[in-house]
Amino acid sequence: MEANDTETTRWRLRPTEDGIQVDDSILWLDARYTGDLSFLSSAQLLSSRTQSRVITTEETVKLLAINSIKLNALVRPYNQLVSIGQLRLELLPSGAALGGASLMVETRQGTLLYAPHLQPHKTGTTRTMQLKQADTLILGAHTPFPSHHHPSRKKEKERLLQAVSNQLAQGAHPIILCEPYAVAQELCKSMAEAGIPLAVHKSIYRINKIYEFYGSELGPYSLLHRRLRDKKVIIWPLPTSKTGVQRLLPEGPLFCVEDSISTSSFPDLMRTVAERFIISSGCDGRDLKSIIQTVDPREVYFTGPYARQYETELSSSKYPVRALFPSHLPLLF
């Protein structure tokens, strides 16, 4: 069953093209244009200014300031309750990136946990994911439901390190393309611990400095410049649908670190990717099943472009699972 903006749920959630409104209240979830208060779960969600007044973490504010995005923000630390009208709110670490958060909402009618992007595996660079029991759970479906489980993150990182070492032994310096807000920092730490000389793209360098300001030890690395291009392994942001194919990639073997086994990036149409690795910034289907069992909700909703696919794949669970999206917008699956 699909939830839409005319259907009444336990929480009377109203999905729109601009986030989700909670229970006809002033609270919205990851909205950019509302005149009310919106919870901002991650710096990854904003690429330009927002008109909303947001509730978020200090780390998220700092990360967005890198790109001159200023927020009208109610800044809250993790695990500190704040009351807004009849709502009691608490930000929980999502584990997915520095400053990334889930939102626990409590009223007299029950509890809701909005967790659009979770990372259950320890990365060594940010706070570990935290969950709490809730009546209603909202999860994100931003990548296709995998036909197979993702490979072990530990084994994939070991495989990447071995592939990099092999290239270095042959006198080549690979370019590792990855998600810049969370995975890049995890790889910086792994490469540094292995003693691999490393240079990073300027956008990743700025993000790294914010991570280090908040206590993440990423190890030695350099800001990429021309003289270093043929002497160090390079970590470069993986192109997105917004940035498109990149034409200025340095020379060297291309390694792509993908978010899902169901997706493949093509950073340079004139060059082939030497090898691909699956080191996701979020969850796969197996992780999400475990998260649902831990939260033990009465109902589960998925939001995002693949919400219907997740609804179908997890329909056999003991928990009612529904896709949550505006009724006039099509889903990808």
Disulfide bonds with the S-S distance in Angstrom:
none
